[in-house]
Amino acid sequence: MTTATPTGLEMLSPVWSHLTQLQPERGEGIYLYEADGTRYADFTSGIGVTNTGHCHPRVVKAIQEQAAKLIHGQINVVISRPAIQLAETLKTITPPSIDSFFFSNSGAEATEGAVKLARMATRRSNIITFQGSFHGRTAQTMAMTNSKTVYRSRYQPLPAGVFVAPFPYAYHYGWSEDEAVDFCLRELELLLKTQSAPEETAALVLEPELGEGGYIPAPVRFMEELRERCSHYGILFIADEVQSGFGRTGRIWGYQHADLTPDIIIMAKGLGSGMPISGVASTRELMSRWAVGSHGGTYGGNALATATAVATIETIRDEKLAENAALMGERLMDGLAELQSRYPVIGDVRGRGLMVGTEFTREGKPDKDLTKAVQKGCIERKLLLLTCGSYENVIRWIPPLVVNEGQIDEALTVFEEALQAAL
C-alpha cells in the first residue's frame, strides 16, 4: 500500500489557524493579488503589520539596497550602521526621556525583554497585566495573556508572579466609561493590598487599546491615573504598543491619546512593514541597570530588518500616515455608526484611528456565529477582516494606513452586504 506524498500546504504544521487558503502572488497598497489577478482588500494588514501598505516602494528600495550591502552582522560581534540609524530615528518619535533601545524579532520576544528589564531594574518580581490582554505565546507572555484560554490552555504551569487587574470594558459591564474606570481603579488598589504589594511589583503592562481582547481603547483618564499610581508606588509603566504603535490609532503611539510618558515602550508589528523586528525602548538610566549579557539574541539588530524599520518610520512620518489614519478612522467609525443605527445586532462600535472594533450581540449576549458569518461573507466578497474578543464576537478593522476614502466606503458597502446576507 502506497502513501500519498503530502502537498507543500499539508506540510505546514496544523498548529497554525488559517483565515483563508489564499496564496497571494503579490501585494500592493491595501490589496493582495492571486496569481490569476483576483484582488482582495486586505483589512487585516498582516495583523497590524503592513501599516505602510504592501510593498511600499520606499520600503522595498531600502530592503533591496541593504540586501546588496549587508544582510546580517551579529550585534555582539559588530554593529551595523542601520541598527544605529534605527535608534537615532526612533529617538525622534519617542519622548525626550526615552533614549535607549534594544532590538529583537517579535512582539512576544520584546515583551519578555521588557519584563526582564523591569525586574532587574527594580529588583522586584511581580507584573500586573489587565483582563483581556494579549502579550504573546511564549512561556512568559502566555502567563501575561488572558484574552482567550486557547493561548494558554494545557501549557500550565506558567511562570509565576503575574497578577491580573480588570480593564474598563464599559460595554461589557453595561456601565458608563467613568463608572468602569472608577471600578477598575478601586480593584487595582485592592490587588495591591491583597495580591501583589507595591514593593514587590516591578511593572504594570498596558495595551493602550486591547488587541486580541476586543479592540477596546483604554480610557484616557484610566491611562493617566495608572501612570500616577505607578509613579507613586515606584512601579514601572510599560506601554505595550505592539499592535497600537506606528500610527495605527491616529497617533504614532497609542498612549499619546493621554497625557503621560511610559517608562518602557514595547514595539513590533508596524515597525518593519513585514520584516521581523521588535524593540524595547526606555531610559538610559533604566537600561544601565540591565546586567550586560543577561539578555540578547542572535538576530536582534539585524541589518536588513533595521534598515527596513528606518524606511518604515520615515515613510509614516513623511507621508503623514498617522494623520491619515485619524481621518480615515473617523470616516470608518462614522460609517459603522450609521450601520449600527440600522442594524441593532451591532452592539458597539469603538476604537481610535484605524484600530476599530464592531461587536455583535443579540439580546445582550455575544453573538459569535453572526460575527463569523459576516466575516465569511466579507471574504467571499474579496474583503479580508479578522475577528477578536474573548467571545470571538468582534470584527476588527485594521487596514493599511495608506487606505483612502473610496476604499473605506467600498469596504463599508461590502460589510453591509455580508451583514444583510448573514441575518
ROFITI-519638 format. One line per 10 residues: number of its first residue (from 1); their letters; for each residue x, z, y of C-alpha. Coordinates in pm, 1 decimal. Each point is the difference from the previous one (the first is absolute). Layout:
<atoms>
NUM	A	X/Z/Y ~ ...
</atoms>
This chain:
<atoms>
1	MTTATPTGLE	0.0/0.0/0.0 ~ 140.6/-100.7/334.9 ~ -38.8/196.9/318.8 ~ -73.1/-188.9/317.7 ~ 272.0/20.5/260.4 ~ -134.5/187.6/302.0 ~ -21.4/-183.0/328.2 ~ 207.3/109.2/296.9 ~ -310.1/161.6/149.2 ~ -58.4/198.0/-319.5
11	MLSPVWSHLT	359.5/121.7/12.0 ~ -68.6/194.3/318.5 ~ -63.9/367.7/-70.2 ~ -372.5/81.3/-15.2 ~ 63.5/316.0/202.6 ~ -47.9/-220.3/306.0 ~ -356.7/-45.3/116.6 ~ -81.7/-343.7/137.3 ~ -255.8/-84.7/266.8 ~ 12.1/-366.6/-106.0
21	QLQPERGEGI	188.0/-231.7/-234.5 ~ 102.0/-223.2/290.6 ~ 355.7/-130.2/-4.1 ~ 51.1/-131.8/353.0 ~ 269.3/-258.0/55.6 ~ 53.1/80.3/365.6 ~ -123.2/205.1/293.7 ~ -31.7/-73.2/369.8 ~ -144.7/225.5/266.4 ~ -306.2/176.4/-139.9
31	YLYEADGTRY	-37.6/-247.6/-286.9 ~ 116.3/-34.1/-359.0 ~ -6.9/-341.6/-169.7 ~ -26.6/-88.7/-367.3 ~ 191.4/-297.9/-139.0 ~ -308.2/-222.5/35.4 ~ -33.9/92.4/369.0 ~ -285.9/248.0/-38.1 ~ 25.8/242.2/292.3 ~ -77.9/370.8/7.8
41	ADFTSGIGVT	-20.7/219.2/308.4 ~ 218.8/296.8/-88.5 ~ -155.9/306.3/161.0 ~ 214.8/222.4/-222.2 ~ 337.1/-87.6/157.8 ~ 165.5/84.4/-332.1 ~ -144.7/351.0/48.6 ~ 96.0/33.4/364.0 ~ 339.9/-167.9/-29.1 ~ -14.6/-345.7/160.1
51	NTGHCHPRVV	-82.5/118.2/352.4 ~ 179.5/-304.0/143.6 ~ -197.6/-230.5/-229.3 ~ 123.7/-182.5/-306.5 ~ 335.7/-169.1/48.7 ~ 24.8/40.3/374.8 ~ 259.4/-261.2/112.0 ~ 210.3/256.5/185.1 ~ 11.5/227.9/-303.9 ~ 74.0/-288.6/-236.3
61	KAIQEQAAKL	285.8/-114.5/224.0 ~ 151.1/349.7/2.4 ~ -15.1/14.9/-381.1 ~ 157.4/-343.3/-40.5 ~ 279.0/66.2/246.5 ~ 83.0/342.7/-142.9 ~ -13.0/-120.9/-361.8 ~ 267.7/-254.3/81.9 ~ 229.2/269.5/141.7 ~ -42.6/325.4/-193.7
71	IHGQINVVIS	-277.8/109.1/-234.5 ~ 121.0/346.6/-88.9 ~ 272.8/235.1/105.0 ~ -57.4/346.8/-146.8 ~ -24.8/239.0/293.0 ~ 220.1/269.3/-157.8 ~ 273.5/-258.1/-34.9 ~ -40.7/-223.7/305.9 ~ -249.3/-0.8/286.8 ~ -165.6/-333.9/64.6
81	RPAIQLAETL	-63.2/-101.0/359.1 ~ -378.3/-48.1/-58.5 ~ -34.3/364.9/-106.6 ~ 149.7/108.1/333.0 ~ -217.5/-251.3/185.7 ~ -310.9/136.6/-169.8 ~ 81.1/355.1/107.1 ~ 54.1/-123.6/355.7 ~ -326.0/-196.3/-7.3 ~ -202.9/288.2/-140.7
91	KTITPPSIDS	137.5/222.7/273.9 ~ -181.8/-219.5/253.4 ~ -342.6/70.4/-157.0 ~ 34.8/367.1/-94.2 ~ -15.3/310.1/222.3 ~ 316.2/100.0/190.0 ~ 56.0/292.9/-236.1 ~ 5.9/-228.3/-306.5 ~ 354.1/-133.3/-22.2 ~ 104.0/-0.9/-365.7
101	FFFSNSGAEA	-116.8/-229.7/-280.2 ~ 32.7/-12.7/-377.8 ~ -98.6/-318.7/-186.3 ~ -138.3/-39.1/-350.3 ~ -225.3/-238.6/-192.0 ~ -360.6/119.7/-27.0 ~ -250.3/230.4/163.9 ~ 13.5/247.3/-285.9 ~ 379.1/6.0/13.3 ~ -4.1/64.3/374.4
111	TEGAVKLARM	-257.0/276.6/-45.2 ~ 217.9/166.9/-260.3 ~ 289.2/-25.1/243.0 ~ -202.4/154.7/281.0 ~ -100.9/292.6/-222.0 ~ 360.2/54.8/-109.1 ~ 112.2/-8.6/362.6 ~ -269.7/247.9/106.0 ~ 78.7/243.4/-278.0 ~ 372.5/-5.0/60.2
121	ATRRSNIITF	-25.0/9.7/379.6 ~ -242.7/295.2/6.1 ~ 119.2/177.5/-315.6 ~ -367.7/31.2/-88.4 ~ -163.2/-127.7/-317.9 ~ -366.9/-83.2/56.3 ~ -177.5/-313.0/123.3 ~ -356.0/-29.7/131.9 ~ -192.8/-325.4/-44.1 ~ -365.6/-84.3/59.6
131	QGSFHGRTAQ	-299.4/-77.0/-217.0 ~ -31.1/-374.0/-54.3 ~ 366.3/-69.4/65.4 ~ 213.3/-257.6/-177.3 ~ 377.2/30.0/18.9 ~ 119.0/-187.6/-310.4 ~ 23.6/-2.9/-378.0 ~ 341.4/149.6/-68.8 ~ 5.3/355.4/-133.0 ~ 35.7/176.2/337.1
141	TMAMTNSKTV	-240.8/-230.3/178.9 ~ -259.8/23.3/-279.5 ~ -1.0/373.3/60.9 ~ -78.3/-74.1/364.6 ~ -269.3/-261.0/-74.8 ~ -364.1/90.5/-52.2 ~ -203.3/-302.7/105.5 ~ -86.5/-78.6/-363.8 ~ 74.0/168.2/-332.5 ~ 123.0/-327.2/-154.6
151	YRSRYQPLPA	322.6/31.5/197.1 ~ 94.8/330.9/-164.9 ~ -215.1/46.1/-309.8 ~ 197.3/72.7/-321.6 ~ 327.5/34.4/187.9 ~ -20.6/375.8/33.8 ~ 185.2/221.4/57.5 ~ 99.0/-137.4/338.6 ~ 256.1/148.2/239.6 ~ -112.5/330.5/144.5
161	GVFVAPFPYA	-19.0/119.0/358.4 ~ -267.7/-242.9/123.4 ~ -316.4/140.2/159.9 ~ -305.9/-198.8/106.6 ~ -200.3/61.8/316.6 ~ -336.8/-164.8/82.1 ~ -5.6/-313.2/213.7 ~ -268.7/-42.1/271.4 ~ -200.5/-270.6/-176.4 ~ -304.7/48.7/221.0
171	YHYGWSEDEA	-220.0/-262.9/-169.1 ~ 52.3/160.7/-341.3 ~ -83.9/346.6/128.1 ~ -296.8/-120.4/203.1 ~ 137.8/171.5/308.5 ~ 108.0/-101.9/346.3 ~ 369.2/-72.2/43.6 ~ 50.6/326.5/188.2 ~ -173.0/200.8/-272.9 ~ 219.6/-162.1/-264.6
181	VDFCLRELEL	316.9/62.0/201.4 ~ -88.2/363.8/64.0 ~ -70.9/58.2/-368.1 ~ 324.7/-162.0/-114.1 ~ 211.0/191.8/249.9 ~ -156.2/328.2/-115.6 ~ 68.9/-92.4/-361.5 ~ 360.5/-86.7/82.2 ~ 48.3/344.0/153.3 ~ -154.5/152.8/-312.0
191	LLKTQSAPEE	237.0/-201.7/-219.1 ~ 294.7/137.4/199.2 ~ -132.1/351.9/-57.1 ~ -86.4/-35.9/-369.0 ~ 207.9/-271.4/-167.9 ~ 311.3/-104.1/191.2 ~ 137.4/237.2/262.6 ~ 142.0/-170.4/310.7 ~ 347.4/134.8/-72.8 ~ 2.1/-183.6/-334.5
201	TAALVLEPEL	-165.3/-321.1/128.3 ~ 249.1/-275.4/78.2 ~ -230.6/-275.7/118.9 ~ -348.7/-129.8/47.3 ~ -41.6/-368.1/-94.2 ~ -282.0/-194.7/164.0 ~ -116.7/-360.5/-13.9 ~ -125.6/-76.7/354.3 ~ -267.5/-200.2/-180.7 ~ -68.1/70.6/-365.1
211	GEGGYIPAPV	81.4/-310.8/-200.9 ~ -106.0/9.3/-364.0 ~ -221.3/296.7/86.9 ~ -247.8/-218.3/186.7 ~ 142.4/-132.8/330.2 ~ -95.0/310.4/193.0 ~ 177.4/46.3/334.1 ~ 130.7/349.5/66.1 ~ -183.2/119.5/313.1 ~ 221.8/25.0/306.7
221	RFMEELRERC	-71.0/370.3/52.2 ~ 77.9/70.6/-364.0 ~ 340.4/-168.3/22.8 ~ 86.5/176.5/324.5 ~ -101.2/343.7/-128.0 ~ 195.8/-53.1/-321.5 ~ 304.1/-77.8/213.9 ~ -54.1/322.2/196.1 ~ -26.8/208.1/-315.7 ~ 309.3/-158.1/-148.9
231	SHYGILFIAD	195.9/79.5/315.8 ~ -131.1/356.5/0.7 ~ 95.6/68.2/-362.0 ~ 320.8/-202.5/-14.1 ~ -156.7/-242.9/-248.2 ~ 112.6/-363.3/22.5 ~ -266.3/-258.2/87.3 ~ 48.0/-311.4/-213.2 ~ -197.4/-312.9/88.9 ~ -47.3/-223.4/-305.0
241	EVQSGFGRTG	-18.2/-338.3/171.4 ~ 50.9/-203.4/-316.4 ~ -333.3/-180.6/40.9 ~ -88.6/79.7/361.8 ~ 330.9/-99.3/157.3 ~ 133.9/-311.3/172.6 ~ -305.0/-91.0/205.3 ~ -264.0/40.5/-268.3 ~ -221.4/240.5/197.8 ~ 42.9/-173.0/336.4
251	RIWGYQHADL	305.6/210.7/85.3 ~ 346.8/-27.7/-150.4 ~ -60.2/335.2/-171.9 ~ -329.0/154.8/-102.2 ~ 93.8/341.6/137.5 ~ 26.3/-154.9/348.4 ~ -376.6/21.8/36.9 ~ 65.6/371.5/60.9 ~ 234.5/176.7/239.9 ~ 270.5/118.1/-238.2
261	TPDIIIMAKG	344.5/-67.0/-139.3 ~ 65.0/37.0/-374.4 ~ 313.5/166.7/-132.1 ~ 29.3/-264.2/-271.9 ~ -153.3/-347.8/-34.0 ~ -37.6/-173.6/-336.8 ~ -16.7/-380.1/13.8 ~ -24.7/-290.6/-245.5 ~ -249.3/-285.3/-64.7 ~ -21.8/-180.3/337.7
271	LGSGMPISGV	368.8/64.2/71.5 ~ 123.3/-291.4/-209.8 ~ -270.4/-270.6/0.4 ~ 16.7/-0.6/-379.7 ~ 363.1/93.8/-60.6 ~ 31.3/338.1/-176.6 ~ 117.1/246.8/262.6 ~ -100.4/343.4/123.1 ~ 144.5/268.5/217.7 ~ 8.2/360.5/112.0
281	ASTRELMSRW	42.9/63.3/371.4 ~ 77.8/336.5/158.3 ~ 223.5/175.6/247.6 ~ 374.9/0.5/-42.3 ~ -17.4/379.3/7.4 ~ -230.0/11.5/-305.0 ~ 182.5/-277.5/-182.6 ~ 329.9/183.9/44.7 ~ -136.9/280.0/-218.2 ~ -40.0/-243.4/-291.4
291	AVGSHGGTYG	303.6/61.6/-220.5 ~ 219.6/-307.1/-32.1 ~ -57.8/-170.8/-334.8 ~ -313.3/200.2/-86.2 ~ -216.9/-308.4/50.7 ~ 65.7/-372.2/-21.4 ~ -69.2/-318.0/-191.7 ~ 167.7/-322.7/-100.0 ~ -213.1/-236.4/207.0 ~ -77.6/210.0/307.4
301	GNALATATAV	118.7/-186.7/308.6 ~ 22.2/-328.8/-190.1 ~ 122.1/-272.3/235.6 ~ -273.8/-251.8/-78.9 ~ -281.4/255.7/26.8 ~ 126.7/155.1/322.7 ~ 51.5/-339.2/166.3 ~ -358.1/-86.5/-91.2 ~ -122.3/329.7/144.2 ~ 175.9/-67.6/330.3
311	ATIETIRDEK	-171.9/-339.8/23.7 ~ -332.3/159.3/-94.0 ~ 15.7/263.1/274.4 ~ 111.7/-257.0/257.3 ~ -289.0/-226.8/-98.1 ~ -255.7/279.9/24.3 ~ 140.2/92.2/341.9 ~ 45.6/-346.7/147.9 ~ -329.8/-142.2/-125.7 ~ -186.7/320.1/98.8
321	LAENAALMGE	-149.0/33.0/-345.9 ~ -94.9/366.3/46.5 ~ -196.9/-100.8/308.4 ~ -163.4/-281.8/-197.7 ~ -87.8/248.3/-273.6 ~ -177.0/216.2/256.5 ~ -200.8/-294.5/136.2 ~ -82.9/-156.0/-336.3 ~ -76.6/342.0/-142.4 ~ -256.0/55.7/274.7
331	RLMDGLAELQ	-159.7/-335.7/-78.4 ~ -5.0/81.5/-371.3 ~ -147.0/347.3/56.4 ~ -267.7/-139.6/232.3 ~ -94.5/-261.5/-259.3 ~ -15.8/255.4/-279.2 ~ -204.2/239.4/215.1 ~ -249.8/-279.3/62.8 ~ -25.3/-61.0/-374.0 ~ -41.3/373.0/-56.1
341	SRYPVIGDVR	-303.4/-3.4/228.8 ~ -165.1/-254.2/-232.9 ~ 132.3/119.6/-334.1 ~ -39.0/379.2/-33.1 ~ 203.8/-0.4/-322.3 ~ 298.8/-17.8/232.8 ~ 10.9/372.4/60.8 ~ 307.6/13.3/218.6 ~ 231.3/-233.8/189.8 ~ 325.8/157.6/116.0
351	GRGLMVGTEF	362.8/-64.2/72.1 ~ 254.6/-82.3/265.2 ~ 137.9/-343.2/76.4 ~ 8.6/-213.9/-312.5 ~ -22.2/294.1/-239.0 ~ -377.3/10.5/-43.6 ~ -223.9/136.8/-273.9 ~ -364.4/-69.9/-84.0 ~ -154.5/265.3/-224.6 ~ -297.9/-85.9/-219.8
361	TREGKPDKDL	-258.3/266.6/-84.6 ~ -355.5/8.6/-133.1 ~ -220.5/302.7/43.8 ~ 300.2/188.2/133.0 ~ 210.6/-64.0/-309.9 ~ 310.7/-219.5/-37.7 ~ -84.7/-345.0/-139.2 ~ 299.1/-130.1/-189.2 ~ -195.5/-271.1/-182.2 ~ -122.2/-162.1/320.3
371	TKAVQKGCIE	348.0/23.7/151.4 ~ 155.0/-179.5/-296.0 ~ -276.2/-262.2/1.5 ~ 57.7/-74.4/369.2 ~ 374.6/-18.7/-57.7 ~ -52.2/-240.7/-291.5 ~ -230.8/-214.3/211.8 ~ 260.4/-19.9/274.6 ~ 269.0/-106.5/-245.7 ~ -230.0/-271.4/-135.1
381	RKLLLLTCGS	-33.9/-119.7/360.3 ~ 378.7/-4.7/46.0 ~ 36.7/328.6/190.8 ~ 228.6/262.5/-150.2 ~ -93.9/362.1/72.4 ~ 102.1/328.3/-162.6 ~ -196.8/315.7/-64.0 ~ 107.8/361.0/39.3 ~ -138.9/351.4/20.7 ~ -27.2/276.2/-256.5
391	YENVIRWIPP	-331.2/-149.0/-118.8 ~ 122.5/-361.3/36.8 ~ -288.4/-70.4/236.2 ~ 197.1/-110.6/306.3 ~ 105.9/-355.8/79.8 ~ 314.1/-4.2/208.2 ~ 81.0/-264.0/255.8 ~ 373.7/-55.3/49.5 ~ 62.7/-361.2/102.8 ~ 339.3/-105.6/132.7
401	LVVNEGQIDE	39.6/94.6/365.3 ~ 21.5/-368.4/95.3 ~ -371.4/-46.8/-79.5 ~ -208.8/-162.7/273.2 ~ -360.7/21.9/117.6 ~ -120.2/-296.4/-203.4 ~ 151.0/138.3/-318.0 ~ -158.0/341.3/59.6 ~ -339.4/-161.0/58.6 ~ 32.7/-217.7/-310.7
411	ALTVFEEALQ	85.0/304.8/-211.2 ~ -303.0/187.3/135.7 ~ -222.9/-293.2/-91.0 ~ 137.2/-9.0/-354.2 ~ -37.8/378.3/-28.2 ~ -368.3/-17.7/98.4 ~ -62.6/-281.2/-247.3 ~ 157.7/202.9/-279.0 ~ -197.3/309.8/102.4 ~ -327.7/-189.6/0.9
421	AAL	74.3/-141.4/-345.5 ~ 87.7/346.0/-133.4 ~ -317.4/172.6/120.4
</atoms>
